[in-house]
Amino acid sequence: MIAFSVHKIDRDEKLTFRVTTAASMAIVCSVLNRLARHPSRM
């Protein structure tokens, strides 16, 4: 039972990490798109 709980927590942490990475990638992509559209702001 303890091993199962540890495994579940580890899986949840990996899922959270993937969600966080995807969110940061989306933010970076939107910022790059904005800079590409308005190069004069650089």
N, C-alpha and C positions, 0 to 999 in steps of 0.2 A: 504493500500500500504506500509506503514512504517513497519507494523507488518510482512508483507510478506518478506520485505528486511531483517529484523532482523532474521527471520527464515532461510532464504537462507544463510546468513552469518554464522549462527550457524551450519548449515549442512555442509558448506564448511570447517569450522574449524574442525569439527569432522572427515571429510574425510581426511583432511591434517594430523590430528593426527594419524589416522589409517595407512596412507601411511608411515609416519615417523616411527611409531612403527614397521611396517613390515620391513622397510629398516634396522633399527637397529637390529632387530632379525636376519635378513639374515647376517649382518656383524658379529654378535656374533657367529652364527652357523659356518660361514666360518673360523673364528679365532679358534674356538674349534676344528674343523676338522683338521686344520693345526697343532695344538698342539698335537692332537691325532696321527697324522702321524709322527711327529718328537718329541717324548717325550724327547730326549736328549737336546733339546733347552730350556726346562724348567729348 
